[in-house]
Amino acid sequence: MTIRQFAFAFDPAHQVASLPFGVTPATSVIRVDEDDLWVRFGLWSVRTSLTNVIGWELSGPYAFGKTAGPARLSFADKGLTFATNHRAGVCLTFATPIRGIDPFGLIRHPGLTLTPADREGFVAAVTGQSRVHGEH
């Protein structure tokens, strides 16, 4: 089984703001294998099958106050954000919303925004393409 691992792109200010929540480069990672996407972000983690990913978009920049610190829940659409910088990320959409922000799975997320250091490589791994640019 091939596992691709992607680091989060931490800005220094985000790293400081995230530390009290246990979000560090050592506790935050994105993994993609042939079947699944698994993300650990400090105390939070999500896992879903790659077949559940139905769309993606390169996104950013973001407001620092909406991304720094812990995992973030969008009250507008219930999307989940695991961000480590305010510059750029990837927003995934799911066919079936996923668990993530709460330990009981009561809130389900139709989308997940991540800030991997290699955005294009991450999207290529999730979609099974060699390299990608833009959005789908």
C-alpha positions in Angstrom: 0.0 0.0 0.0 1.4 3.4 -1.0 0.8 6.2 1.5 1.5 9.8 0.5 2.1 12.1 3.4 1.8 15.9 3.3 3.0 18.4 5.8 1.0 21.5 6.7 2.5 24.8 5.6 2.9 26.6 9.0 3.4 30.4 9.2 5.3 31.4 12.3 2.3 33.5 13.7 -0.1 30.6 13.1 2.3 28.2 14.8 2.3 30.3 17.9 -1.5 30.8 17.9 -2.0 27.0 17.4 0.3 25.8 20.1 -2.1 26.1 23.0 -4.5 23.8 21.1 -1.9 21.1 20.5 -1.6 21.9 16.8 2.1 21.7 15.9 4.1 20.3 12.9 4.6 17.1 14.9 0.9 16.6 15.6 -0.5 17.7 12.2 -0.3 15.6 9.0 -2.2 14.7 5.9 -2.1 11.2 4.6 -3.5 9.8 1.4 -3.4 6.1 0.4 -5.2 4.2 -2.4 -8.5 4.4 -0.6 -8.6 7.0 2.2 -7.8 10.5 3.2 -6.8 10.8 6.9 -5.9 14.2 8.5 -4.6 14.8 12.0 -4.7 18.4 13.2 -3.6 18.4 16.9 -6.5 17.1 18.9 -8.8 16.8 15.8 -8.8 14.2 13.1 -10.9 13.2 10.1 -11.0 10.2 7.9 -13.0 9.5 4.7 -12.8 7.4 1.6 -11.4 9.1 -1.5 -14.6 8.2 -3.3 -16.4 10.6 -0.9 -14.3 13.5 -2.3 -16.5 15.0 -5.0 -14.8 18.3 -5.6 -11.9 20.6 -4.7 -10.7 24.1 -5.1 -7.4 25.9 -4.5 -8.4 28.7 -2.1 -7.0 31.6 -0.1 -5.9 34.0 1.1 -7.8 33.9 4.4 -8.3 36.2 7.3 -5.8 35.5 10.1 -8.5 35.6 12.7 -10.6 33.0 10.9 -7.7 30.5 10.5 -5.2 30.8 13.4 -5.5 28.5 16.4 -7.7 25.5 16.6 -9.9 23.7 14.1 -12.6 26.1 12.8 -16.3 25.5 12.1 -18.0 27.7 9.5 -21.4 28.7 10.8 -22.4 29.5 7.3 -22.1 26.1 5.8 -20.7 23.8 8.6 -17.4 23.4 6.7 -14.3 22.5 8.7 -11.0 24.3 8.5 -7.6 23.0 9.5 -5.4 26.0 8.7 -1.8 26.7 9.5 -1.3 29.8 7.3 -3.5 32.6 5.9 -2.0 32.5 2.4 -3.3 29.4 0.6 -5.1 26.1 0.9 -7.3 23.5 -0.6 -11.0 23.2 0.0 -12.5 19.7 -0.5 -16.2 18.9 -0.8 -17.8 15.6 0.1 -20.7 13.6 -1.2 -21.5 12.5 2.4 -20.6 15.0 5.2 -17.8 13.9 7.5 -17.3 13.9 11.3 -14.6 16.2 12.7 -15.1 19.2 15.0 -16.9 17.4 17.9 -16.0 14.0 19.4 -19.5 12.7 19.2 -20.0 13.3 15.4 -23.1 15.3 15.9 -21.9 18.0 13.5 -21.1 16.8 10.0 -19.0 18.8 7.6 -19.8 19.0 3.8 -16.3 20.5 3.2 -12.8 20.6 4.6 -10.2 23.3 4.1 -6.6 22.3 4.6 -3.3 24.2 4.1 -0.8 21.6 2.8 2.7 22.7 1.9 2.3 21.0 -1.5 -1.2 22.0 -2.5 -1.0 20.6 -6.1 0.7 17.4 -5.0 -2.0 16.9 -2.4 -4.8 17.4 -4.9 -3.1 15.1 -7.3 -2.9 12.4 -4.6 -6.6 12.8 -3.7 -7.9 12.8 -7.3 -5.5 10.2 -8.6 -4.1 12.6 -11.2 -0.4 13.2 -11.9 -0.4 17.0 -11.2 -3.3 19.4 -11.1 -3.9 23.2 -11.2 -7.1 25.2 -10.7 -10.3 23.7 -9.5 -12.7 20.8 -10.1 
